[in-house]
Amino acid sequence: MKLNEIANKPGATKSRTRVGRGIGSGKGKTGGRGVKGQKSRSGVAVKGFEGGQMPLHMRLPKRGFNSPNRKTFVPVNLGRLQAAIDAKKLDAKKPITIDVLKEAGLVNGIKDGVRLLAKGELKAKIQIEVTGASEAAVKAVEAAGGSVTVAAAAAPAEA
């Protein structure tokens, strides 16, 4: 076999149908679109339209609610804090604030603050100041001999 002998198997490819090219082609005049009406025109997309009957997506019950005033916190787990302390990215003897966490690369894209969560194990004695913390995280930090200060979320500046 040579490169110039390579070819698809017969029937593997199919040439596209050229519509609207005369009555003898079998797809002339209306081009396989039937006769008149909205769907025979170009630029028509009637997804979900059921001919005037109430569409399925409108018949089904709606669930849930997204509060327009919800707060979005960036989570920080105790295990990641301990890993950063072990890697010398954080100094456990100094107070850890949101700015310190940002410099260490543990959080980014902060909107409403940072929330401390209890996933992982903390061995170091730390003083941490965050916007929110879970009860289990506070207990874990205090069990390691540290303290958690929960500061109020900074209100967005009004124009």
C-alpha positions as CSV (number, residue, x, y, z in Angstrom):
1,M,0.0,0.0,0.0
2,K,1.2,3.5,-0.9
3,L,0.0,6.9,0.3
4,N,-1.5,7.6,-3.2
5,E,-3.6,4.4,-2.9
6,I,-5.4,5.4,0.3
7,A,-9.1,6.0,-0.2
8,N,-12.3,5.8,1.8
9,K,-14.4,2.6,1.5
10,P,-17.2,2.9,-1.0
11,G,-20.3,4.5,0.7
12,A,-18.2,6.0,3.5
13,T,-18.7,9.5,2.3
14,K,-21.8,11.1,0.9
15,S,-22.0,14.3,-1.1
16,R,-24.3,17.0,0.2
17,T,-27.8,17.5,-1.3
18,R,-27.9,20.6,-3.5
19,V,-31.4,21.9,-3.0
20,G,-33.3,24.3,-5.2
21,R,-31.5,23.3,-8.4
22,G,-34.4,22.5,-10.7
23,I,-37.3,20.2,-10.7
24,G,-35.3,17.3,-12.2
25,S,-33.0,17.1,-9.1
26,G,-35.9,15.9,-6.9
27,K,-35.1,18.7,-4.4
28,G,-36.0,21.7,-6.6
29,K,-38.5,24.5,-6.2
30,T,-39.3,24.3,-2.4
31,G,-36.0,22.6,-1.6
32,G,-37.5,19.8,0.5
33,R,-39.2,22.3,2.8
34,G,-42.8,21.5,1.8
35,V,-45.2,24.3,1.0
36,K,-45.3,27.8,2.3
37,G,-45.7,28.6,6.0
38,Q,-43.4,29.8,8.7
39,K,-41.0,26.8,8.7
40,S,-40.4,27.0,4.9
41,R,-38.9,30.5,5.4
42,S,-35.2,31.1,6.4
43,G,-34.2,32.2,9.9
44,V,-37.0,30.3,11.7
45,A,-36.2,28.5,15.0
46,V,-39.3,27.4,16.9
47,K,-37.7,25.3,19.6
48,G,-40.2,24.4,22.3
49,F,-43.1,25.9,20.3
50,E,-46.1,23.6,20.4
51,G,-48.5,25.2,18.0
52,G,-50.1,27.5,20.5
53,Q,-50.6,24.7,23.1
54,M,-48.9,25.6,26.4
55,P,-45.3,24.4,26.0
56,L,-44.0,21.6,28.2
57,H,-41.4,23.9,29.9
58,M,-44.2,26.2,30.9
59,R,-46.5,23.5,32.1
60,L,-43.9,22.0,34.6
61,P,-43.8,23.5,38.1
62,K,-41.0,25.9,38.9
63,R,-38.7,25.1,41.9
64,G,-36.2,27.0,44.0
65,F,-35.2,30.6,44.5
66,N,-32.0,32.6,44.0
67,S,-31.8,35.5,46.3
68,P,-30.6,38.7,44.5
69,N,-28.9,39.8,47.8
70,R,-27.0,36.5,48.5
71,K,-23.4,36.7,49.7
72,T,-20.7,34.7,47.9
73,F,-17.9,33.6,50.1
74,V,-14.6,32.0,49.0
75,P,-14.1,28.8,51.0
76,V,-10.8,28.0,52.8
77,N,-10.3,24.6,54.3
78,L,-8.2,23.9,57.4
79,G,-6.2,21.3,55.5
80,R,-5.1,24.0,52.9
81,L,-4.1,26.3,55.7
82,Q,-2.0,23.6,57.3
83,A,-0.4,22.8,53.9
84,A,0.4,26.5,53.3
85,I,2.0,26.7,56.8
86,D,4.0,23.5,56.2
87,A,5.2,25.0,52.8
88,K,6.2,28.2,54.6
89,K,3.7,30.3,52.6
90,L,2.0,31.4,55.8
91,D,3.6,32.3,59.1
92,A,1.6,30.7,61.9
93,K,3.0,33.1,64.6
94,K,1.6,36.2,62.9
95,P,-2.2,36.9,62.6
96,I,-3.7,35.5,59.4
97,T,-6.0,38.0,57.6
98,I,-7.7,37.9,54.2
99,D,-4.9,40.0,52.7
100,V,-2.3,37.5,54.0
101,L,-4.3,34.6,52.5
102,K,-4.5,36.4,49.2
103,E,-0.7,37.0,49.1
104,A,-0.1,33.4,49.9
105,G,-2.3,32.4,46.9
106,L,-4.9,30.5,49.0
107,V,-7.8,32.7,47.9
108,N,-8.6,34.8,44.8
109,G,-11.7,36.4,43.3
110,I,-13.1,37.5,46.6
111,K,-16.5,39.0,46.4
112,D,-18.1,39.2,49.9
113,G,-15.4,37.6,52.0
114,V,-13.7,34.4,53.1
115,R,-15.3,31.5,55.0
116,L,-13.3,29.1,57.0
117,L,-14.4,25.4,56.7
118,A,-13.3,22.4,58.7
119,K,-12.2,20.0,56.0
120,G,-8.7,18.7,56.8
121,E,-6.6,18.8,59.9
122,L,-4.9,21.7,61.6
123,K,-1.9,21.2,63.9
124,A,-0.5,24.7,64.0
125,K,-1.6,27.3,66.6
126,I,-3.0,30.2,64.5
127,Q,-4.9,33.5,64.9
128,I,-7.1,33.9,61.9
129,E,-9.5,36.7,60.9
130,V,-12.1,35.8,58.3
131,T,-15.6,36.9,57.3
132,G,-17.3,33.7,58.3
133,A,-16.5,30.3,59.8
134,S,-18.3,27.0,60.4
135,E,-18.7,25.8,64.0
136,A,-16.6,22.8,63.4
137,A,-13.8,25.0,62.0
138,V,-13.8,27.3,65.0
139,K,-13.7,24.2,67.3
140,A,-10.8,22.7,65.4
141,V,-8.8,25.9,65.5
142,E,-9.5,26.4,69.2
143,A,-8.6,22.7,69.9
144,A,-5.2,23.4,68.2
145,G,-4.7,26.4,70.6
146,G,-5.6,29.1,68.2
147,S,-8.4,31.7,67.8
148,V,-10.9,32.7,65.1
149,T,-12.1,36.3,64.7
150,V,-15.2,36.6,62.6
151,A,-15.3,40.1,61.1
152,A,-18.4,41.5,59.5
153,A,-18.5,41.4,55.7
154,A,-17.5,44.7,54.2
155,A,-20.5,46.4,52.7
156,P,-20.2,47.2,49.0
157,A,-19.4,50.9,48.3
158,E,-22.5,52.8,47.2
159,A,-22.1,55.3,44.4
